[in-house]
Amino acid sequence: MSKNIRLVGVLVMIMFMSLFVASTSIQVFQAETLRDDPNNSRTREESFEIQRGPILVNGTPIASSTPVDSEYKYQRLYENGPLYASVTGHFSVDGASTGLEGALNPELSGNSDTQFFQGLERLFTGQDPAGAAVETTIDPVAQQTAADALGELKGAVVATDPATGAILAMYSTPTYDPAALASHDATSVLEAYNALLSDPNDPLQNRAIGGDMNPPGSVFKLVVAAAALEDGLATAESPLPNPATLTLPGTNVSVNNPSAGAKCGSGDTTNLRIALEQSCNVPFAQLAMDLGAERVREMAEAFGFNHEFEVPMTASASTYPTALEDDAQLALTGFGQFDVRATPLQFAMISAAIANGGEVMNPSLVESIQTPTFQEIQGPEISSFGRAISEETAASLQSMMEGSVNSGVASNARIDGINVAGKTGTAENGEGEPYSLWFTGFAESGDTQIAVAVVLEDGGGMGQSGTGNGLAATIGQQVMKAVLSR
């Protein structure tokens, strides 16, 4: 009898300990995850009980909350919503928040750990609870210029400060109005959301930092050139093989220089400067094979490829293949084809690193976060991703990129009185498919420096007739000029 009692006692103790461990895990270790889960209806409803903090550009709200007479106490408003949708995202009653609204939801709703004592203070002093204000790094001039320059074209622009990584512009088009998803009517929100999802132009994709990424084409030559310079495989002026046609090993596929191939050098040789300035494919295909897949990948990853960035919303990793079957595929990656895919943010970071002497800065959209009583919770988060290249290599690339603008294939990026460095790309997407058009570059005037990247999908509306210089470089020039001319 006593044996059975002891057995029951042991079982009860095990059950009690299991219950204790489970409840402790939920209340302590999983509390923050459960609180921030968008499917947590209790937390979502409570978030409408407080005045959500504003999202600011130069101190002016681009997202704010106003009191309303309904079951929800506050309505989220978006000033010039389509212009800043790729920055703010949206805050919705269905919990599917995106952009800064989603990434900084704990701060904006006043529930972050750093706001605990401020929340207690407001409770004891009888003040209404309120979320923190988020000041962004966005330059309104750069943002508006990017939107105006892109117009109805499908694509994106990212501009950064090379020294800090601060994102000055982040615009993706087609865009949408976050106000349609901020209604308190769940039915109308669902209808608006489904309409956006079914739109073939995918306006909910933030092409600046993700979405269905494009092949970068010739802007990737900056990565290959950097690896060749770092490894001593080439200097700016040393000869490089440049046959009229390069047949890829083991295939019948030929690589040719662009239509302006006569500028790629005389005879069967050229040099790295000419190859980059005139965007010659053959030398870069050969360079990639000479470097090897591992080295090209290492350089791409030193600039940020195959790595996600929190800006603070997650920027998708631009990708360089982790496995290549043969030299033919490797050669195609030498000029940004095959399975290389990238975001404009990634190439803004590459241009910024070259302008910054070879150091890659982590990108950030947040200048500061402040409580309603102006106590700073977070200041600028300036940090280095790492040094990708030496200062000498950066200087060499700067010179070649300036040559590409002054006398090469990026001529539409010129700004009178300012030295502009740039590189264009016109990437193929398959037989008969429209090209992806690219520009990336940087410029400086006085104390102001800016790096920019532009991508246009669907050939910029011109199918296979559009070029990186004809369209993308012009947009990049307008954004840089708007910021530097003030």
Summary of the structure (lengths in Angstrom):
residues: 486
radius of gyration: 26.1
end to end distance: 91.4
largest distance: 101.7
contacts: 1756
relative contact order: 0.12
helix: 42%
strand: 21%
